[in-house]
Amino acid sequence: ADSTVRAPFAGVVVERLVNVGEYVTANTKIVELVQNDPVRLELVAGEQDAAAVHVGQAVTFEVKAMPGQSFTATVRYVAPALREATRDLVFEAVASNADSRLKPGMFATAWLQAGDEPAVVVPRAALRKIGETVHAFVIKNGHLEERVVHVGRDIEGRTTLKGGIAAGERIVRQASEQLKDGLAVVDEG
């Protein structure tokens, strides 16, 4: 009975750290054991997204070893505070891995849906920063109307707006120094 070692969970031995016949004590590491079903994903969210992460939320993820294939997981733990040095939130999700295709230690890219709140999205090039404010131009009644806008997040060359332009308004896609409030616009559709 003194030579039987039991793990606290079912898993697979990744590395044996001692050899047969070696003397071990209660705190000697014997093996590196990993659990492969379910697999655990350790993820981080930036400070601006931290409030949107909660237990029970669905996460979609991909691993580099299997491009084009997506998997799903469920958030089971959210840290109570942001990490001070990096200002991000650590959270954990678990995914079923009955077929053992996912291997512990793989790097994953994950997405989670933060909500279905509609947002106005404009090309980043449509915005012009002047001092501390951000401006955009709306085409209204054949003239340019300069607006101060409140920006949200940048997503692949586009920016969400929190205010300043309503959904459906036409904008100038490329802001430049030559644009001025009230300038007449030739409508090219």
N, C-alpha and C positions, 0 to 999 in steps of 0.2 A: 504494500500500500504506500510505502514511502517513495517508491519510484514512479508512481503514476502521476502525471501532470494533466490537469483538465483545463481547457480554455473556457472563458466565460461566454463564448459564442461559437457557432459552427463556422468554419472558414477553411482557407487553403494556406499551407505553409509556403511562404515566399523564400525564406532563408533560414537555414538551421545555423544557430550561433554557437553551439557546443558540439563536441564529439562524444561518441559512446565511451564511457569510462571516466569522463571528466567529473571532477567534484563540483557540485553546484550548491548554492544556498538559496534561501527563500527569495532573495532579491536579484538573482542572476537571470539575465535574459537568456532564454533557451532558443526561441524561434521568433521570427517575425511572421505573424499570422494576419491575414486580411480576410475580411468578409466580402463575398462577391455577390450575395443576394440577400437583401437589397444593397445597392451601392449608394454611397453617401457623397454628395457634392458639397464642397465648401465654396461658397460664393461671396462676392462683395458687391455692394451697391454704393454709389457716390452719395454724398451728403444730400444733394438735391433730390435724390430718389428714395432716400431712406424711409420717409413716411409712407410710401406706397407698398412696402414689403410687409407681409403678415403671414402668420402660420396658417396653413391650409391652402395657400395660393399655388396655382399650377405654374410650373416652369417648363419651358421647352428648351432643349439643349442639343448640341451636336458635338461630336469629337472628331479631331483631325484624322484619325485612323479610318473613319467611315464617312467620307464626305457625302453630302446629299441626304444622309439619313438622320432623321430627328427622333429624339426620345423625349419622354415626359417624366417629370418628377413633381413632388409635392413638398412645399416648404414645411419643415417640422420644427425649426428653431430659428429665432431671431435674437441676436445679441441685444442686451438691454441698453447699450450705449455705443456711440461711434468710437472708433479707434482715434485717439488723440493725435498721433503723429501723421496719419494719412487722411483723417476726416472722412472715413468710409465705414460702412456698416457690414459686419460679417453675419451671414446667415447660412443655414444648412438645409438642403433638400435631399430627399431620398427617392430612388427610382428602382423599380422592379428590374431584376436581371436574371430571371429564371433560366434563360438560355446561355448565360455566361458570356455573351458577346462583349459586354463592357468590362474592361479590366481596371481594377483599382490602380490609381496613379495616372490615368489618362487625363489630359488637359481637355476641358470642355468650354465651349462658348455658349452662354445661356441667355435666354430672354424671358422676361415675365411681363405680363400685361398689368400695367399700373392703373388702368381704368379706361372707361369708354367716353371720357369727356371730349366733346368736339373741340377742335382747335383750328385757328387760321395758321396755315403754313405758307411761308414765302421763300423764294430763293435767297440764300445768304447775300448774293450780289445785289439784291434789291434794297439792302439796308446801307445807310451811311451814318457813321458815328461822328457826331460833332460835339466835342467836349465830353461831357458825361451822358449825353442823351443820344438816342438812336432815332434816325429819321427814315421815312419812306415816302414815296410819292404815289398818290391815288389819282386816277384819271376820272374827273367828274365834270360833266357838262362841257366837254371839249377843252378843259384846262387842267393843269396840274395843281393838286392840292397837297401841300407838304404836311405830313403828320408826324408827331412824336409818337413812337411806338414803344411798347413794353415787351421785351424779348423773353422767351422761355428757353427751351433747349435747342441745341444744334443737332440735326440728324442728317447725316450724309449730304452735306451741301445745302441743306434747307434749315430754316429756323422757325420754331413755333412762336406765335405772338400771344401775349396775355392781354393785350389791349391796344387800341389805336386804329385798327383796321377791322372792319366787320367782314364776315363771310360773304362772298359774292362780289365784293368791291374789286374793281380792276386796278392793278398796280403797274408801275414801271418795273420791269424785271432787272434792269441794270442801272443802279444809281450812279450818277456822275456829278462832277463839280459844276457842269453847265446847267443842270436842272435847277429851276427856280419856281417858287410858289406863284401860281397864276399864269404860267407860260402856256400859250395855246398849243394844242396837240392835234396833229393830223392823224385821224383815226385810220389805221390800217387793218383793223379787225383783230 
